[in-house]
Amino acid sequence: MAIRYDEALNAEIRRVVKNFNQKRNRAIKRGFSYLPDKVYVSNIKTSFDNRTDLNRYIKELERFNKLKDVALETVETRGGGRTSRYNLMFIKDNLKKTKEFYDRQIAEAQELFYEDEYSIARRDYLFNLQEKRKYLELDIMNLDQSGIKTFSKYTNQALSYNKSNISSYKGFLSGVEKVMKDAGYDEKTINNFYEKVSKISPAQFVKMYRQNDLIAKLYSIIPSPPNKRSAINVGNKEAHKLIDNFMKNFDVMAMKAANLESKLAEINDYKDISSEAEVIAEAEAQANLTKSEYGGKIKKSTLTSKQLNDLNELGWMDLVDEDA
């Protein structure tokens, strides 16, 4: 469901972003490093297509806004890598989700590869995903500075995947609209294009892109941002040929993307899922560890042996109240 950015929601986003950027700037001035990038309201409003994901992102920003200094301190891994305590915990907290993301991407890439085993591009794409997934099995505490950056990059790529899809999808629609206007299409035809393409989701759009080169060909003639190429680089006849071919094959492409999605759903059905007890235990563990982020100490009596070992491994026993 599309997000309705009413006055209340806009005000909430502006407030959270303002607080986030102010906290970030104060931390930088006080000498803290390895902090998240600056956030912009405009980027948020173009990166989400449902309220659930938007709310989850806002909560993550608010979580950062409540952090105490102890969570922003720089820590060092056994391998010599340096980052903030917040960033290290963010990576560890999202490791399971990141691995699951790459597992899904690999399953999709394998389906695409089986469709065309002679495609070098598809083979390389699959290999690249598999290498990233292997990397996530490394112990982050043994990584050097380059390793920490790579691990962080893979995590952020996974967590921002949906936002990237939405941006690509919206950019494609607006870009093709400009091409159609420049090529002389009438308003009715342009509206028909929008009506047809808007029926698919950003995720389906990406699957269509990977399965067929028609979208890539259209991308190649879409004008670049200001100060770069600002007009289509082909004649009207060629532009019409590409767009008409895309529209002609759109339904078949959408059906293939839907079939791929269905196959992936079947694959996921066979995967083991965490039991309810495991989910509850993980939530309780996170609740305990989160207390340290806000400056308080964790009662030793509330921690399991594994949690104590993890904190000791990270060198964070200073966060544990030994007497409690």
C-alpha positions as CSV (number, residue, x, y, z in Angstrom):
1,M,0.0,0.0,0.0
2,A,1.3,3.4,-0.9
3,I,2.4,5.7,1.9
4,R,0.3,8.8,2.6
5,Y,2.7,11.5,3.7
6,D,0.2,13.6,5.7
7,E,1.2,16.5,7.9
8,A,1.7,14.3,11.0
9,L,4.0,11.8,9.2
10,N,6.0,14.5,7.5
11,A,6.5,16.3,10.9
12,E,7.6,13.0,12.5
13,I,10.2,12.3,9.8
14,R,11.6,15.8,9.9
15,R,11.9,15.6,13.7
16,V,13.6,12.2,13.8
17,V,16.0,13.2,10.9
18,K,16.9,16.5,12.6
19,N,17.7,14.8,15.9
20,F,19.7,12.1,14.1
21,N,21.8,14.6,12.2
22,Q,22.3,16.8,15.2
23,K,23.5,13.9,17.3
24,R,25.8,12.7,14.5
25,N,27.3,16.2,14.1
26,R,27.8,16.6,17.9
27,A,29.5,13.2,18.0
28,I,31.8,14.2,15.2
29,K,32.8,17.4,16.9
30,R,33.6,15.5,20.1
31,G,36.0,13.2,18.2
32,F,33.8,10.1,17.6
33,S,34.4,8.2,14.4
34,Y,32.8,5.4,12.3
35,L,29.4,7.0,12.5
36,P,26.4,6.4,10.1
37,D,26.0,8.7,7.1
38,K,23.9,11.9,7.2
39,V,20.2,11.3,6.6
40,Y,18.0,13.3,4.3
41,V,14.2,13.6,4.4
42,S,14.0,13.6,0.6
43,N,15.9,10.3,0.4
44,I,13.6,8.7,2.9
45,K,10.4,9.7,1.1
46,T,11.7,8.2,-2.2
47,S,13.0,5.0,-0.7
48,F,10.0,3.3,0.8
49,D,6.7,2.1,-0.6
50,N,5.0,0.7,2.5
51,R,4.5,2.0,6.0
52,T,5.9,-1.0,7.8
53,D,9.4,-0.7,6.3
54,L,9.3,3.1,6.8
55,N,8.3,2.7,10.5
56,R,11.1,0.2,11.0
57,Y,13.7,2.6,9.6
58,I,12.4,5.5,11.7
59,K,12.8,3.3,14.8
60,E,16.4,2.5,13.9
61,L,17.1,6.3,13.6
62,E,15.4,6.9,16.9
63,R,17.5,4.1,18.4
64,F,20.6,5.9,17.4
65,N,19.3,9.2,18.8
66,K,19.0,7.6,22.2
67,L,22.5,6.1,22.3
68,K,24.9,7.0,25.1
69,D,28.6,7.8,24.5
70,V,29.6,4.2,25.4
71,A,27.9,3.0,22.3
72,L,29.7,5.5,20.0
73,E,33.2,4.6,21.3
74,T,35.7,3.2,18.9
75,V,36.5,-0.5,19.4
76,E,39.2,-2.7,17.9
77,T,39.0,-6.3,16.7
78,R,41.6,-8.9,17.3
79,G,42.5,-8.5,13.6
80,G,43.2,-4.8,14.1
81,G,40.0,-3.5,12.5
82,R,38.5,-0.4,14.1
83,T,34.9,0.7,14.1
84,S,32.3,2.1,16.5
85,R,30.7,-0.2,19.1
86,Y,27.4,0.8,17.7
87,N,28.4,-0.2,14.1
88,L,29.8,-3.5,15.3
89,M,26.7,-4.4,17.2
90,F,24.5,-3.3,14.3
91,I,26.4,-5.7,12.0
92,K,26.2,-8.6,14.5
93,D,22.5,-7.9,15.2
94,N,21.6,-8.0,11.5
95,L,24.0,-10.9,10.6
96,K,21.2,-13.5,10.4
97,K,19.0,-11.3,8.3
98,T,22.0,-10.4,6.0
99,K,22.8,-14.1,5.5
100,E,19.2,-14.9,4.7
101,F,19.1,-12.1,2.1
102,Y,22.1,-13.5,0.2
103,D,20.7,-17.0,0.4
104,R,17.6,-15.8,-1.3
105,Q,19.6,-13.9,-3.9
106,I,21.7,-17.0,-4.7
107,A,18.6,-19.1,-5.1
108,E,17.2,-16.6,-7.6
109,A,20.5,-16.3,-9.4
110,Q,20.7,-20.1,-9.7
111,E,17.3,-20.2,-11.3
112,L,18.4,-17.5,-13.8
113,F,21.6,-19.4,-14.5
114,Y,19.7,-22.6,-15.2
115,E,17.6,-20.7,-17.8
116,D,20.8,-19.8,-19.7
117,E,23.9,-21.7,-18.6
118,Y,26.0,-20.1,-21.4
119,S,25.5,-16.6,-20.1
120,I,28.8,-15.3,-18.7
121,A,27.1,-12.4,-17.0
122,R,24.7,-14.6,-15.1
123,R,27.5,-17.0,-14.1
124,D,29.6,-14.1,-12.8
125,Y,26.6,-12.7,-11.0
126,L,26.0,-16.0,-9.2
127,F,29.7,-16.4,-8.4
128,N,29.8,-12.9,-6.9
129,L,26.9,-13.6,-4.6
130,Q,28.3,-16.9,-3.5
131,E,31.6,-15.2,-2.6
132,K,29.8,-12.5,-0.5
133,R,27.8,-15.2,1.3
134,K,31.0,-17.1,2.1
135,Y,32.6,-13.9,3.5
136,L,29.7,-13.6,6.0
137,E,30.8,-16.8,7.7
138,L,34.1,-15.2,8.8
139,D,34.4,-14.2,12.5
140,I,34.1,-10.4,12.4
141,M,36.4,-10.1,15.4
142,N,39.3,-11.5,13.4
143,L,39.0,-9.0,10.6
144,D,41.4,-6.1,9.8
145,Q,40.2,-2.6,8.8
146,S,39.6,-3.6,5.2
147,G,37.6,-6.7,6.3
148,I,35.4,-4.6,8.6
149,K,34.6,-2.2,5.7
150,T,33.8,-5.1,3.5
151,F,31.6,-6.8,6.1
152,S,29.8,-3.5,6.7
153,K,29.3,-2.9,3.0
154,Y,27.7,-6.3,2.5
155,T,25.4,-5.8,5.5
156,N,24.3,-2.4,4.2
157,Q,23.7,-3.7,0.7
158,A,21.4,-6.4,2.1
159,L,19.5,-4.1,4.4
160,S,19.1,-1.3,1.8
161,Y,18.1,-3.7,-1.1
162,N,14.4,-2.9,-1.0
163,K,15.1,0.9,-0.9
164,S,17.5,0.5,-3.9
165,N,14.8,-1.4,-5.8
166,I,12.2,1.3,-5.2
167,S,14.6,4.0,-6.3
168,S,15.6,2.1,-9.5
169,Y,11.9,1.4,-10.3
170,K,10.8,5.0,-9.8
171,G,13.8,6.3,-11.7
172,F,13.0,4.0,-14.6
173,L,9.4,5.2,-14.8
174,S,10.3,8.9,-14.7
175,G,13.1,8.3,-17.2
176,V,11.0,6.5,-19.7
177,E,8.3,9.2,-19.4
178,K,10.9,11.8,-20.4
179,V,12.1,9.6,-23.3
180,M,8.5,9.1,-24.5
181,K,7.7,12.8,-24.4
182,D,10.9,13.6,-26.3
183,A,10.1,10.9,-28.8
184,G,6.7,12.4,-29.5
185,Y,4.4,10.0,-27.8
186,D,0.9,11.4,-26.9
187,E,-0.3,11.7,-23.4
188,K,-2.7,8.8,-23.7
189,T,0.0,6.4,-24.7
190,I,2.3,7.6,-21.9
191,N,-0.5,7.1,-19.3
192,N,-1.2,3.6,-20.7
193,F,2.5,2.8,-20.2
194,Y,2.3,4.0,-16.6
195,E,-0.9,2.0,-15.9
196,K,0.6,-1.2,-17.2
197,V,4.1,-1.0,-15.6
198,S,2.7,0.3,-12.2
199,K,1.0,-3.1,-11.7
200,I,4.3,-4.8,-10.9
201,S,6.2,-4.3,-7.7
202,P,9.8,-2.9,-7.5
203,A,11.0,-6.4,-6.6
204,Q,9.3,-7.9,-9.7
205,F,10.8,-5.1,-11.8
206,V,14.3,-6.1,-10.7
207,K,13.6,-9.7,-11.6
208,M,12.4,-8.7,-15.0
209,Y,15.5,-6.6,-15.5
210,R,17.7,-9.7,-14.7
211,Q,15.7,-12.0,-17.0
212,N,15.5,-9.8,-20.1
213,D,17.8,-7.2,-21.7
214,L,14.9,-5.0,-22.9
215,I,14.9,-2.9,-19.7
216,A,18.7,-2.4,-19.9
217,K,18.3,-1.2,-23.5
218,L,15.7,1.3,-22.3
219,Y,18.0,2.4,-19.5
220,S,20.7,3.1,-22.0
221,I,18.7,5.9,-23.7
222,I,17.2,7.5,-20.6
223,P,18.7,11.0,-20.0
224,S,21.2,11.3,-17.2
225,P,20.9,13.7,-14.3
226,P,21.4,17.5,-14.8
227,N,24.9,18.6,-15.8
228,K,25.4,15.3,-17.7
229,R,23.7,13.9,-20.8
230,S,20.3,15.6,-20.8
231,A,18.7,14.3,-24.0
232,I,18.1,10.8,-25.5
233,N,21.1,9.7,-27.5
234,V,19.1,7.9,-30.2
235,G,16.7,9.0,-32.9
236,N,12.9,9.0,-32.3
237,K,12.5,6.0,-34.6
238,E,14.9,3.9,-32.5
239,A,13.3,5.1,-29.2
240,H,9.9,4.1,-30.5
241,K,11.2,0.7,-31.5
242,L,12.7,0.0,-28.0
243,I,9.6,1.3,-26.1
244,D,7.1,-0.5,-28.4
245,N,9.0,-3.7,-28.1
246,F,9.1,-3.4,-24.3
247,M,5.3,-2.8,-24.2
248,K,4.7,-5.7,-26.6
249,N,6.7,-8.1,-24.4
250,F,5.8,-6.7,-21.0
251,D,3.1,-9.2,-20.1
252,V,5.3,-12.2,-21.0
253,M,8.2,-10.6,-19.0
254,A,6.0,-10.0,-16.0
255,M,4.7,-13.6,-16.1
256,K,8.3,-15.0,-16.2
257,A,9.2,-12.8,-13.2
258,A,6.1,-14.0,-11.3
259,N,7.1,-17.6,-12.1
260,L,10.6,-17.0,-10.7
261,E,9.1,-15.5,-7.6
262,S,6.8,-18.6,-7.2
263,K,9.8,-21.0,-7.5
264,L,11.8,-19.0,-4.9
265,A,8.8,-19.2,-2.5
266,E,8.7,-23.0,-2.9
267,I,12.4,-23.1,-2.1
268,N,12.0,-21.0,1.0
269,D,9.1,-23.3,2.2
270,Y,11.7,-26.1,2.6
271,K,14.0,-24.1,4.7
272,D,14.1,-24.6,8.4
273,I,12.7,-21.7,10.5
274,S,13.5,-20.7,14.1
275,S,11.3,-22.2,16.7
276,E,9.1,-19.8,18.8
277,A,11.4,-20.5,21.8
278,E,14.5,-19.5,19.8
279,V,12.8,-16.3,18.6
280,I,11.8,-15.4,22.2
281,A,15.2,-16.1,23.5
282,E,16.8,-14.0,20.8
283,A,14.5,-11.1,21.6
284,E,15.2,-11.3,25.3
285,A,19.0,-11.4,24.6
286,Q,18.7,-8.3,22.4
287,A,16.6,-6.5,25.1
288,N,19.4,-7.2,27.6
289,L,22.2,-6.0,25.4
290,T,20.3,-3.0,24.2
291,K,20.3,-1.7,27.8
292,S,24.1,-1.2,27.4
293,E,23.6,1.0,24.4
294,Y,21.7,3.6,26.5
295,G,24.4,3.9,29.0
296,G,23.3,1.5,31.7
297,K,25.1,-1.7,32.8
298,I,23.7,-5.2,32.3
299,K,23.0,-7.3,35.3
300,K,25.2,-10.4,35.2
301,S,22.4,-12.5,36.5
302,T,20.3,-11.8,33.4
303,L,22.9,-13.0,30.9
304,T,23.4,-16.5,29.6
305,S,26.9,-18.1,29.5
306,K,26.9,-17.5,25.7
307,Q,26.1,-13.8,26.1
308,L,28.9,-13.5,28.7
309,N,31.3,-15.2,26.4
310,D,30.3,-12.9,23.5
311,L,30.8,-9.8,25.7
312,N,34.1,-11.1,26.9
313,E,35.2,-11.8,23.3
314,L,34.3,-8.3,22.3
315,G,36.2,-6.9,25.3
316,W,33.0,-5.3,26.7
317,M,32.9,-6.8,30.2
318,D,33.0,-3.2,31.4
319,L,29.3,-3.1,30.5
320,V,28.4,-5.9,32.9
321,D,27.5,-5.3,36.5
322,E,29.4,-8.1,38.3
323,D,27.5,-7.6,41.6
324,A,24.0,-7.8,40.2
